[in-house]
């Protein structure tokens, strides 16, 4: 359970410099978040919702400039994170947030 909470916090709180291209790719295609060898499939819907862990984690998302902001059922506090510029489907990159580092792969 602790890994789940850490993973959710990382999902809500991860990343580093980003722009609309990357955020558009992430929210349109989805991503796989890898934290300590644990792969987390994250799906976004156009109505501003996301899910992870086969629907166990759900929440809302929005884009604020160069940041992806999320709120989830595991962490009701909004977290806004910047993502790297110019990433596209198939790209992987490291992100770092308050909960540590993770790898994001855009589907």
C-alpha positions in Angstrom: 0.0 0.0 0.0 2.9 2.4 0.8 4.3 1.9 -2.7 0.8 2.8 -4.1 0.7 6.0 -2.1 4.2 6.9 -3.1 3.5 6.2 -6.8 0.3 8.3 -6.7 2.1 11.1 -5.0 4.8 10.9 -7.7 2.2 10.8 -10.4 0.6 13.9 -9.0 3.9 15.7 -8.2 6.4 14.8 -10.9 8.3 16.5 -13.7 10.6 19.1 -15.0 10.5 21.8 -17.9 7.5 21.4 -20.4 5.5 22.9 -23.2 2.1 22.4 -24.9 3.6 19.8 -27.4 4.7 17.4 -24.8 1.6 18.0 -22.6 -0.6 17.5 -25.6 1.1 14.2 -26.4 0.9 13.0 -22.8 -2.8 13.9 -22.3 -3.8 12.6 -25.7 -1.8 9.3 -25.9 -1.3 8.6 -22.2 1.9 7.6 -20.5 3.7 4.9 -18.6 5.3 6.2 -15.4 8.1 4.0 -14.1 9.1 4.4 -10.4 11.6 1.9 -9.0 10.9 -0.8 -11.6 7.1 -0.4 -11.1 5.3 0.6 -14.3 2.2 2.6 -13.9 -0.1 3.0 -17.0 -1.8 6.4 -16.9 -4.7 7.3 -19.2 -6.1 10.8 -19.7 -9.5 11.6 -21.2 -10.5 14.9 -23.0 -12.9 15.8 -20.3 -10.0 16.4 -17.9 -10.0 13.1 -16.0 -7.2 10.5 -15.6 -6.9 7.0 -14.2 -4.0 4.8 -13.2 -3.6 1.4 -11.5 -6.4 -0.2 -13.5 -8.8 2.5 -12.2 -7.8 2.4 -8.6 -6.4 5.9 -8.8 -8.6 8.5 -10.5 -8.5 12.2 -10.7 -8.6 15.4 -12.8 -6.0 17.1 -14.9 -5.6 20.5 -16.6 -2.8 22.2 -18.5 -1.6 25.5 -17.0 0.9 27.0 -19.5 3.9 24.6 -19.4 2.6 22.6 -16.5 0.3 19.6 -16.0 -1.8 20.0 -12.9 -3.5 17.0 -11.2 -5.7 16.2 -8.3 -6.4 12.5 -7.4 -8.4 10.4 -5.0 -5.1 9.5 -3.3 -4.0 13.2 -3.0 -6.6 15.9 -3.0 -4.0 18.7 -3.2 -3.4 20.1 -6.7 0.1 19.5 -8.0 1.3 21.4 -11.0 4.5 20.1 -12.7 6.5 21.2 -15.7 7.4 18.7 -18.4 10.3 18.8 -20.9 9.8 20.6 -24.2 9.2 18.9 -27.6 8.6 15.3 -26.5 6.4 13.0 -28.6 5.0 9.5 -28.7 7.6 6.9 -27.8 9.9 9.4 -26.1 11.1 8.7 -22.5 12.5 11.2 -20.1 13.3 11.6 -16.4 11.2 13.8 -14.2 11.8 14.8 -10.6 9.4 16.0 -8.0 9.0 16.2 -4.2 8.6 12.4 -4.1 11.7 11.7 -6.1 12.5 10.7 -9.7 10.6 8.7 -12.3 10.7 7.9 -16.0 7.8 9.0 -18.2 7.3 7.2 -21.5 4.7 8.7 -23.8 2.5 6.0 -25.4 
